[in-house]
Amino acid sequence: MPLLHRKAFLRRNPPADLRPDEEVFLCKITHEVFRTYDEFFERTILCNSLVWSCALTGRAGLTYLEAVESERRAQQSLQSFPAALVVPLLHLVTLSRRCRLTELCDDIYAFAKDCYFPGETVDVTARNGARHVCEILQVHSPHASANGAPAANGHTNTIVISDSDDESNVLQTPPAQVNGSKKRKPLNPSVFKYSVRMMKDQQSEPFTVKASQISRRKNVLSRERLKLLFKQHCEPQNGTIALKPSTVMKYRLAEQTFSQFFPVEYPLLLFSPTSKGAARGSPGQFQANSSSSLLNAAEEKLKLLKEQMASVTKEKARLKKEKEEAQETKKREREDKEKLKEEQRRRFEEEKQRKREEKEHRKLEKEREREKLKEEKKKYAERLKLWNKPREDMECEDLKDLPCPVPVQTRLPAELFGQTLMVLEFLRAFGEVFDLKDEFPDGVSLEVLEEALVGSDPDGPLCELLFFFLSAIFLALDEEQEEVAKDQAEDFSDALDDDSDSTQSALSAVASFAAAWSQLHQGCSLKQLDLDSCTLSEILRLHILASGADCNHGNAKFRYQKQGGFTLMDDPCVELRLAEPALMKRLAYTAVYDLTPGEKLQILQALVGKLLTLASSRDLMEDCVEEQKTARQELREIRAEQHRREREEAAYRVRLRKEEKLREQEQKMKEKEEKLKQQEMKGEDQMNSSVSGETPAENHSEDEEEQNSSSNKKKQKAKISLKKKQMMTSDPKTSSSCPPTSLTAEQLEKEQEKVRELQERIQKASSCTCLLPLGRDRLYRRYWLFPAAAALFVEDDSFGLTEDMLQPCLRPAHDSRIKMEDKEQVSEEGSSPAPIHASGPPVNRPNQWSFYSSMEEVDHLIEALNPRGHRESALKEALLQERERLHLVLQHCDTNKYSITAGDGVLPDPPSSCAETLMEVRLRDLLLDMEDRIHQGTLGTLKVHM
């Protein structure tokens, strides 16, 4: 378990009174359960703080997960440590006298890195260079005797385990005894030889190799792994690092010596000087010093235990004195209590009378307070009703500043941006029906439409757009004529009651003349002429002039049934011809590419209107209306089902709360009854012993009070029983009802997916029928969300507004109350309040557009909208309903599309003669090509008169 602030950390157990259905917070890091979010949040922050440390490695400054991972890696390293190395290394620890763990690791690593022990698995390199995995069987010293046994070390090692008072084992090594032979110098590990056997073949014969032929695998023995091993088995004793008694018992180190693992006298290990002035010496001296130091430690522990026993006896004597003093004080308190009882008997009557008077006074005060509270609540309810009543937005007192949207700045004039969006939405909604992808495979974007309106390239996007509109109109008119030809036998003109006047007859005559012009001069109808960039302007002009020629009595039935009684004056091209005669005259001698953006947009709008009046478009819109109705009906059914489930769950929770409250009340009543019984028993004993001289009248008054209290208890019991009966009668299924069935996670996901599909169907159908703004704010600005544009647009249209309508008009509270009363009287009579009429000067400013491009701005807008205003409350509700859609749309918003600054490198508009120049150059190229073909075909030559 990781350490918290270098101390042991204990997990928090679940509460004992935890219910199976109780909602709790689960900390997945520590697997703890919390009832409150604050405790859960504190534990999560604590687990992510750098205050944890690893219990095995001692690493500090870690998080909880990092400490757990460090312990797991350390435990893995300990488990993978070779077992054949553990006991020899622990013997080396007993032979060392280091004060620091790092120095101990360095000494043992320096000795053991070139030494190998029996049972260890190593790699042996043969003479031919091949490497074999072998096991060491025996270590041969260069000073071995003739029979192969290792030379005597000159000393014997014995380990004694003594039990102290705290039942801890102490490792003791007696001093070395020198047999008189001279001590040899420490040998180099490379002079030792080892008997090994191959691991693959256990039955193979062992063979002897030199130390230079043996090597360990990488990371088998390192300082870090030694340090981790010694941390588990060592502890500081008297300023030095020594083995734990549990380790000595586990590995039976007292029954073994180091020479059993490696045939060498005491290895050459360095010794740190002790704090008590112990000098360095031979290993025998070290063992003597260590045994004496361990004995001294045991004696010190005995002394400490004796001192603790003495302090405990002193503490017991002190506690005994305090107990006697407490008993004396209790006796004094008893005497004082008896005196107080006598005084209480005297004051009993006075207090009783005073309590009665206070009780009556409290009743009067409570009644007065209740009346005051009723009046205050009534006034507060009136003020709250007046405050929450919907009103004109500019009359609200708590208006907040709305966030400023970014103005729309494109290559088009600002007043044309709304009409451009209308054309763009039409192309998006009806492009699939009229095969828009034939001309624009990637679709039409705002940049393409801007280039079409601003640019003057004959082969640009404007030419392709007009190709699309004209070809779609001609194709749809051909289909309609085929249907009209089937119904020409019947005359349906009487059903229309069409009394054409002189204007309509004149317009029809002009349209018929324009329609016949191409047949007279070109030999074919206008629909059969070749459309290219040079003939586009003239064919467009002739089509606008010929619009309305097909409105005759022959197709009256078709126009009545399929086009809703379509007449000549309903044709958008006829309206354009009447409203803009100058545009038609200019189109007669100027190419459509050289018109202004506004004139081009008027032509596009007329063509859009022409397509919308066709029968195919009307059929599509009717289908979309039906699709929208069915989708809305399905969505309403799903919403109703969700509300029904929510109501059932809420009713079930309310039932559970009521049952719990009734149980608590019953339990409280039982506790009160038990307390009152105990008090009555005590009161009877006291009254029998102390108040024997009271008058019968007083006894009678006390009996009345007891009767009143018992009657109150009965009333409370009756109320609780009535509540139970009401619960049973109102909810007959409470006793046997089960919790309402809730949907599974998969069912909820399917339901949400179906809701999203229905919303998408509704949006797609509404884009083909009618696009409405989300609402208006206090300044009468419209808010639009277009499917073809990834932004929330704001339209500032000043039509019909006056200056005083845009100024806040706050009313005094007194006048508002009077007006509220008047309005309540009027509403009772059945009429509605009259709207506010403005009388200021009208607002004259062009139509302006702006937009919001991020959800942060939309959230600020929702917060700033006033829920008490007529317009802003509806707008706020619409924005909250469309918030998910706004979030998806604004993720792909590109502000550079709608806000082009001077630094963006936008080129100025080309001059008006650009298209004429390009067409003239193209005509010259065609003439030169024709001349070259005539000459190459030997058909003659062209003569040019200068």
TACORFEN-V895304 format. One record per backbone hydrogen bond with DSSP energy under -0.5 kcal/mol. NH is the residue of the N-H (numbers start at 1). CO is the residue of the C=O. E is the energy in kcal/mol with one decimal. If there is no record, write none. Layout:
((NH & CO & E) (NH & CO & E))
This chain:
((3 & 53 & -2.7) (4 & 7 & -2.6) (5 & 3 & -0.6) (5 & 51 & -2.2) (7 & 4 & -1.0) (9 & 2 & -0.6) (18 & 15 & -1.1) (22 & 19 & -1.2) (25 & 34 & -3.2) (27 & 25 & -0.5) (27 & 32 & -2.6) (28 & 26 & -0.9) (31 & 27 & -1.9) (32 & 27 & -1.1) (34 & 25 & -2.5) (40 & 36 & -1.7) (41 & 37 & -2.9) (42 & 38 & -2.5) (43 & 39 & -2.4) (44 & 40 & -2.1) (45 & 41 & -2.4) (46 & 42 & -2.5) (47 & 43 & -2.3) (48 & 44 & -1.4) (49 & 46 & -1.0) (51 & 49 & -1.3) (52 & 62 & -2.5) (53 & 3 & -2.0) (54 & 59 & -2.4) (58 & 54 & -1.4) (62 & 52 & -2.4) (64 & 47 & -2.7) (67 & 63 & -2.4) (68 & 64 & -2.4) (69 & 65 & -2.5) (70 & 66 & -2.4) (71 & 67 & -2.4) (72 & 68 & -2.3) (73 & 69 & -2.4) (74 & 70 & -2.3) (75 & 71 & -2.7) (76 & 72 & -2.1) (77 & 73 & -2.3) (78 & 74 & -2.4) (79 & 75 & -2.2) (80 & 76 & -1.7) (81 & 78 & -1.0) (85 & 82 & -1.0) (86 & 82 & -0.6) (87 & 83 & -0.7) (89 & 85 & -1.9) (90 & 86 & -2.2) (91 & 87 & -2.1) (92 & 88 & -1.9) (93 & 89 & -1.4) (94 & 90 & -1.4) (95 & 91 & -1.0) (96 & 93 & -1.2) (97 & 270 & -0.6) (104 & 100 & -1.8) (105 & 101 & -2.4) (106 & 102 & -2.3) (107 & 103 & -2.4) (108 & 104 & -2.4) (109 & 105 & -2.5) (110 & 106 & -2.3) (111 & 107 & -1.6) (112 & 108 & -3.1) (113 & 109 & -1.7) (114 & 111 & -0.5) (115 & 112 & -0.5) (118 & 261 & -0.6) (119 & 136 & -3.3) (120 & 117 & -1.8) (122 & 120 & -0.6) (122 & 134 & -2.3) (123 & 215 & -2.8) (124 & 132 & -3.1) (125 & 213 & -2.5) (126 & 124 & -0.6) (126 & 130 & -3.2) (129 & 126 & -1.4) (132 & 124 & -2.6) (134 & 122 & -2.5) (134 & 132 & -0.7) (135 & 197 & -2.8) (136 & 120 & -2.2) (137 & 195 & -3.9) (138 & 195 & -1.3) (140 & 193 & -3.6) (141 & 139 & -0.5) (144 & 141 & -1.3) (145 & 149 & -2.4) (148 & 145 & -1.2) (159 & 254 & -0.8) (160 & 172 & -1.3) (162 & 160 & -0.6) (162 & 170 & -0.7) (164 & 162 & -0.6) (164 & 168 & -1.0) (167 & 164 & -1.5) (170 & 162 & -0.8) (172 & 160 & -1.0) (172 & 170 & -0.6) (174 & 158 & -0.9) (178 & 176 & -0.6) (179 & 154 & -0.6) (191 & 188 & -2.0) (192 & 189 & -1.0) (193 & 140 & -1.9) (194 & 209 & -2.6) (195 & 138 & -2.9) (196 & 194 & -0.6) (196 & 207 & -3.1) (197 & 135 & -1.7) (199 & 133 & -2.7) (202 & 200 & -0.7) (204 & 201 & -1.3) (207 & 196 & -2.4) (209 & 194 & -2.6) (211 & 190 & -0.6) (211 & 192 & -1.0) (213 & 210 & -0.9) (214 & 211 & -1.3) (215 & 123 & -1.8) (220 & 217 & -1.6) (226 & 222 & -2.3) (227 & 223 & -2.6) (228 & 224 & -2.2) (229 & 225 & -2.3) (230 & 226 & -2.8) (231 & 227 & -1.7) (232 & 228 & -0.9) (232 & 229 & -0.6) (233 & 229 & -1.0) (234 & 230 & -2.0) (235 & 242 & -2.8) (237 & 240 & -3.3) (240 & 237 & -1.5) (241 & 98 & -2.8) (242 & 235 & -2.4) (242 & 240 & -0.5) (244 & 233 & -2.4) (248 & 244 & -1.8) (249 & 245 & -2.0) (250 & 246 & -2.2) (251 & 247 & -2.4) (252 & 248 & -0.7) (253 & 248 & -1.5) (255 & 252 & -1.0) (256 & 253 & -1.1) (260 & 257 & -1.1) (261 & 258 & -1.6) (262 & 258 & -1.9) (264 & 262 & -2.5) (269 & 267 & -1.4) (272 & 97 & -1.0) (274 & 278 & -0.8) (277 & 274 & -1.2) (286 & 282 & -2.4) (287 & 283 & -2.3) (288 & 284 & -2.0) (289 & 285 & -2.8) (290 & 286 & -2.8) (291 & 173 & -0.5) (291 & 287 & -2.4) (292 & 288 & -2.3) (293 & 289 & -2.7) (294 & 290 & -2.3) (295 & 291 & -2.0) (296 & 292 & -2.4) (297 & 293 & -2.2) (298 & 294 & -2.0) (299 & 295 & -2.3) (300 & 296 & -2.5) (301 & 297 & -2.1) (302 & 298 & -2.0) (303 & 299 & -2.3) (304 & 300 & -2.4) (305 & 301 & -2.3) (306 & 302 & -2.2) (307 & 303 & -2.6) (308 & 304 & -2.4) (309 & 305 & -2.4) (310 & 306 & -2.3) (311 & 307 & -2.4) (312 & 308 & -2.2) (313 & 309 & -2.1) (314 & 310 & -2.1) (315 & 311 & -2.3) (316 & 312 & -2.3) (317 & 313 & -2.2) (318 & 314 & -2.3) (319 & 315 & -2.5) (320 & 316 & -2.0) (321 & 317 & -2.0) (322 & 318 & -2.3) (323 & 319 & -2.2) (324 & 320 & -2.1) (325 & 321 & -2.4) (326 & 322 & -2.4) (327 & 323 & -2.1) (328 & 324 & -2.1) (329 & 325 & -2.3) (330 & 326 & -2.1) (331 & 327 & -2.0) (332 & 328 & -2.1) (333 & 329 & -2.4) (334 & 330 & -2.4) (335 & 331 & -2.0) (336 & 332 & -2.3) (337 & 333 & -2.6) (338 & 334 & -2.0) (339 & 335 & -1.8) (340 & 336 & -2.4) (341 & 337 & -2.2) (342 & 338 & -1.7) (343 & 339 & -1.8) (344 & 340 & -2.5) (345 & 341 & -2.2) (346 & 342 & -1.3) (347 & 343 & -1.9) (348 & 344 & -0.8) (349 & 345 & -0.5) (351 & 347 & -2.4) (352 & 348 & -2.1) (353 & 349 & -2.1) (354 & 350 & -2.4) (355 & 351 & -2.4) (356 & 352 & -1.7) (357 & 353 & -2.1) (358 & 354 & -2.5) (359 & 355 & -2.5) (360 & 356 & -2.1) (361 & 357 & -2.3) (362 & 358 & -2.5) (363 & 359 & -2.0) (364 & 360 & -1.9) (365 & 361 & -2.3) (366 & 362 & -2.9) (367 & 363 & -2.1) (368 & 364 & -2.2) (369 & 365 & -2.8) (370 & 366 & -2.5) (371 & 367 & -2.1) (372 & 368 & -2.4) (373 & 369 & -2.9) (374 & 370 & -2.4) (375 & 371 & -2.2) (376 & 372 & -2.8) (377 & 373 & -2.9) (378 & 374 & -2.2) (379 & 375 & -2.5) (380 & 376 & -2.9) (381 & 377 & -2.6) (382 & 378 & -2.0) (383 & 379 & -2.6) (384 & 380 & -2.9) (385 & 381 & -2.5) (386 & 382 & -2.5) (387 & 383 & -2.5) (388 & 384 & -2.6) (389 & 385 & -0.7) (391 & 868 & -1.9) (395 & 392 & -1.8) (396 & 393 & -1.3) (400 & 864 & -0.7) (406 & 851 & -2.4) (408 & 849 & -2.5) (409 & 407 & -0.5) (409 & 898 & -2.6) (410 & 412 & -0.5) (416 & 413 & -1.4) (417 & 414 & -1.1) (420 & 416 & -2.0) (421 & 417 & -2.1) (422 & 418 & -1.7) (423 & 419 & -2.0) (424 & 420 & -2.4) (425 & 421 & -2.5) (426 & 422 & -2.1) (427 & 423 & -2.2) (428 & 424 & -1.8) (429 & 425 & -2.5) (430 & 426 & -3.0) (431 & 427 & -0.9) (434 & 430 & -1.8) (435 & 432 & -0.6) (436 & 431 & -2.9) (438 & 435 & -0.9) (439 & 436 & -1.0) (440 & 436 & -2.7) (443 & 440 & -1.4) (445 & 443 & -0.5) (449 & 445 & -2.2) (450 & 446 & -2.3) (451 & 447 & -2.3) (452 & 448 & -2.0) (453 & 449 & -1.8) (454 & 450 & -2.7) (455 & 451 & -2.2) (460 & 457 & -1.8) (464 & 460 & -1.3) (465 & 461 & -2.4) (466 & 462 & -2.5) (467 & 463 & -2.3) (468 & 464 & -2.2) (469 & 465 & -2.5) (470 & 466 & -2.7) (471 & 467 & -2.5) (472 & 468 & -2.2) (473 & 469 & -2.4) (474 & 470 & -2.9) (475 & 471 & -2.3) (476 & 472 & -2.2) (477 & 473 & -2.5) (478 & 474 & -2.0) (479 & 475 & -1.8) (480 & 476 & -2.0) (481 & 477 & -2.4) (482 & 478 & -1.7) (483 & 479 & -1.6) (484 & 480 & -2.5) (485 & 481 & -2.2) (486 & 482 & -0.8) (487 & 483 & -0.8) (487 & 484 & -0.8) (488 & 485 & -0.6) (490 & 487 & -0.8) (492 & 490 & -0.7) (495 & 492 & -0.5) (496 & 492 & -0.5) (496 & 493 & -0.8) (497 & 493 & -1.1) (498 & 493 & -0.6) (499 & 497 & -1.1) (500 & 498 & -1.3) (505 & 501 & -1.9) (506 & 502 & -2.4) (507 & 503 & -2.6) (508 & 504 & -2.5) (509 & 505 & -2.0) (510 & 506 & -2.4) (511 & 507 & -2.4) (512 & 508 & -2.2) (513 & 509 & -2.3) (514 & 510 & -2.4) (515 & 511 & -2.0) (516 & 512 & -1.7) (517 & 513 & -0.8) (518 & 514 & -0.7) (520 & 516 & -2.1) (521 & 517 & -2.7) (522 & 518 & -2.1) (523 & 518 & -0.7) (524 & 518 & -1.2) (528 & 525 & -0.9) (529 & 526 & -0.7) (532 & 530 & -0.6) (536 & 532 & -1.2) (539 & 535 & -2.2) (540 & 536 & -2.5) (541 & 537 & -2.1) (542 & 538 & -2.7) (543 & 539 & -2.3) (544 & 540 & -2.1) (545 & 541 & -2.4) (546 & 542 & -2.4) (547 & 543 & -0.7) (547 & 544 & -0.6) (549 & 546 & -1.8) (551 & 548 & -1.2) (552 & 550 & -1.3) (555 & 552 & -0.6) (556 & 553 & -1.0) (559 & 555 & -2.4) (560 & 556 & -2.1) (561 & 557 & -2.5) (562 & 558 & -2.8) (563 & 558 & -0.8) (563 & 559 & -0.6) (565 & 559 & -2.0) (566 & 559 & -1.2) (570 & 567 & -0.9) (571 & 568 & -1.4) (575 & 571 & -2.0) (576 & 572 & -2.3) (577 & 573 & -2.1) (578 & 574 & -2.1) (579 & 575 & -2.9) (580 & 576 & -2.4) (584 & 580 & -1.4) (585 & 581 & -2.1) (586 & 582 & -2.4) (587 & 583 & -2.1) (588 & 584 & -0.7) (588 & 585 & -0.7) (589 & 585 & -0.6) (589 & 586 & -0.9) (590 & 586 & -1.4) (594 & 591 & -1.3) (595 & 592 & -1.0) (600 & 596 & -2.5) (601 & 597 & -2.2) (602 & 598 & -1.9) (603 & 599 & -2.0) (604 & 600 & -2.4) (605 & 601 & -2.4) (606 & 602 & -2.1) (607 & 603 & -2.2) (608 & 604 & -2.4) (609 & 605 & -2.6) (610 & 606 & -2.2) (611 & 607 & -2.1) (612 & 608 & -2.0) (613 & 609 & -1.3) (614 & 611 & -1.0) (618 & 614 & -2.0) (619 & 615 & -2.5) (620 & 616 & -2.1) (621 & 617 & -2.4) (622 & 618 & -2.3) (623 & 619 & -2.3) (624 & 620 & -2.2) (625 & 621 & -2.1) (626 & 622 & -2.2) (627 & 623 & -2.7) (628 & 624 & -2.5) (629 & 625 & -2.1) (630 & 626 & -2.5) (631 & 627 & -2.3) (632 & 628 & -2.4) (633 & 629 & -2.3) (634 & 630 & -2.3) (635 & 631 & -2.5) (636 & 632 & -2.4) (637 & 633 & -2.0) (638 & 634 & -2.1) (639 & 635 & -2.5) (640 & 636 & -2.6) (641 & 637 & -2.2) (642 & 638 & -2.3) (643 & 639 & -2.7) (644 & 640 & -2.3) (645 & 641 & -2.2) (646 & 642 & -2.3) (647 & 643 & -2.6) (648 & 644 & -2.3) (649 & 645 & -2.5) (650 & 646 & -2.5) (651 & 647 & -2.7) (652 & 648 & -2.3) (653 & 649 & -2.3) (654 & 650 & -2.4) (655 & 651 & -2.3) (656 & 652 & -2.1) (657 & 653 & -2.3) (658 & 654 & -2.4) (659 & 655 & -2.4) (660 & 656 & -2.4) (661 & 657 & -2.5) (662 & 658 & -2.4) (663 & 659 & -2.3) (664 & 660 & -2.5) (665 & 661 & -2.6) (666 & 662 & -2.4) (667 & 663 & -2.5) (668 & 664 & -2.7) (669 & 665 & -2.5) (670 & 666 & -2.3) (671 & 667 & -2.3) (672 & 668 & -2.7) (673 & 669 & -2.5) (674 & 670 & -2.3) (675 & 671 & -2.5) (676 & 672 & -2.8) (677 & 673 & -2.4) (678 & 674 & -2.2) (679 & 675 & -2.6) (680 & 676 & -2.7) (681 & 677 & -2.2) (682 & 678 & -2.4) (683 & 679 & -3.1) (684 & 680 & -2.5) (685 & 681 & -1.8) (686 & 682 & -2.4) (687 & 683 & -3.0) (688 & 684 & -2.3) (689 & 685 & -1.7) (690 & 686 & -3.2) (691 & 686 & -0.7) (692 & 690 & -1.0) (699 & 695 & -1.8) (700 & 696 & -2.1) (701 & 697 & -2.2) (702 & 698 & -2.4) (703 & 699 & -2.0) (704 & 700 & -1.9) (705 & 701 & -2.0) (706 & 702 & -2.3) (707 & 703 & -2.2) (708 & 704 & -2.5) (709 & 705 & -2.6) (710 & 706 & -2.3) (711 & 707 & -2.3) (712 & 708 & -2.3) (713 & 709 & -1.9) (714 & 710 & -2.0) (715 & 711 & -2.2) (716 & 712 & -2.3) (717 & 713 & -2.4) (718 & 714 & -2.3) (719 & 715 & -2.2) (720 & 716 & -2.2) (721 & 717 & -2.3) (722 & 718 & -2.3) (723 & 719 & -2.4) (724 & 720 & -2.1) (725 & 721 & -2.3) (726 & 722 & -2.6) (727 & 723 & -2.6) (728 & 724 & -2.4) (729 & 725 & -2.7) (730 & 726 & -3.3) (731 & 727 & -2.2) (734 & 731 & -1.8) (737 & 733 & -2.3) (748 & 744 & -2.4) (749 & 745 & -2.3) (750 & 746 & -2.5) (751 & 747 & -2.4) (752 & 748 & -2.6) (753 & 749 & -2.7) (754 & 750 & -2.4) (755 & 751 & -2.2) (756 & 752 & -2.5) (757 & 753 & -2.4) (758 & 754 & -2.4) (759 & 755 & -2.4) (760 & 756 & -2.4) (761 & 757 & -2.4) (762 & 758 & -2.5) (763 & 759 & -2.5) (764 & 760 & -2.6) (765 & 761 & -2.4) (766 & 762 & -2.6) (767 & 763 & -1.9) (768 & 764 & -0.7) (768 & 765 & -0.8) (769 & 765 & -0.7) (769 & 766 & -0.6) (770 & 766 & -1.8) (772 & 770 & -0.6) (774 & 783 & -3.1) (775 & 783 & -0.7) (777 & 781 & -1.3) (780 & 777 & -1.8) (782 & 795 & -2.3) (783 & 775 & -1.8) (784 & 793 & -2.7) (786 & 791 & -0.5) (789 & 786 & -0.8) (791 & 789 & -1.5) (792 & 852 & -1.9) (793 & 784 & -1.9) (793 & 791 & -0.7) (794 & 850 & -3.4) (795 & 782 & -3.0) (796 & 794 & -0.6) (796 & 848 & -3.3) (797 & 795 & -0.9) (798 & 796 & -0.6) (801 & 798 & -1.7) (803 & 841 & -2.5) (805 & 802 & -0.7) (806 & 802 & -0.6) (806 & 803 & -1.0) (807 & 804 & -0.9) (809 & 394 & -1.6) (810 & 808 & -0.5) (816 & 812 & -2.1) (817 & 813 & -2.0) (818 & 814 & -2.1) (819 & 815 & -2.7) (820 & 816 & -2.3) (821 & 817 & -2.4) (822 & 818 & -2.4) (823 & 819 & -2.8) (824 & 820 & -2.4) (825 & 821 & -2.1) (826 & 822 & -2.4) (827 & 823 & -2.9) (828 & 824 & -2.0) (829 & 825 & -1.4) (830 & 826 & -0.8) (830 & 827 & -0.6) (831 & 826 & -1.7) (838 & 836 & -0.5) (843 & 801 & -2.4) (844 & 842 & -0.6) (845 & 843 & -0.7) (848 & 796 & -1.7) (850 & 794 & -2.0) (851 & 406 & -2.2) (852 & 792 & -2.3) (858 & 854 & -1.6) (859 & 855 & -2.7) (860 & 856 & -2.3) (861 & 857 & -2.2) (862 & 858 & -2.5) (863 & 859 & -2.3) (864 & 860 & -1.9) (865 & 861 & -1.5) (867 & 865 & -0.5) (869 & 866 & -1.0) (870 & 391 & -1.8) (873 & 869 & -1.5) (874 & 870 & -1.0) (875 & 871 & -2.2) (876 & 872 & -2.6) (877 & 873 & -2.1) (878 & 874 & -2.1) (879 & 875 & -2.4) (880 & 876 & -2.1) (881 & 877 & -2.0) (882 & 878 & -2.0) (883 & 880 & -0.9) (886 & 882 & -2.6) (887 & 883 & -2.5) (888 & 884 & -2.0) (889 & 885 & -2.3) (890 & 886 & -3.0) (891 & 887 & -0.8) (892 & 889 & -1.3) (893 & 890 & -1.1) (895 & 893 & -0.6) (897 & 894 & -1.4) (898 & 894 & -0.6) (898 & 895 & -0.5) (899 & 895 & -1.4) (900 & 409 & -3.2) (901 & 899 & -0.6) (904 & 901 & -1.2) (905 & 902 & -0.8) (914 & 911 & -1.3) (917 & 913 & -2.1) (918 & 914 & -2.2) (919 & 915 & -2.5) (920 & 916 & -2.4) (921 & 917 & -2.3) (922 & 918 & -2.2) (923 & 919 & -2.2) (924 & 920 & -2.2) (925 & 921 & -2.1) (926 & 922 & -2.0) (927 & 923 & -2.4) (928 & 924 & -2.7) (929 & 925 & -2.1) (930 & 926 & -2.4) (931 & 927 & -2.6) (932 & 928 & -2.2) (933 & 929 & -2.1) (934 & 930 & -2.3) (935 & 931 & -2.2) (936 & 932 & -2.5) (937 & 933 & -1.8) (938 & 935 & -1.3) (939 & 934 & -2.4) (940 & 934 & -0.6) (944 & 942 & -0.5) (945 & 943 & -0.5) (946 & 944 & -0.6))
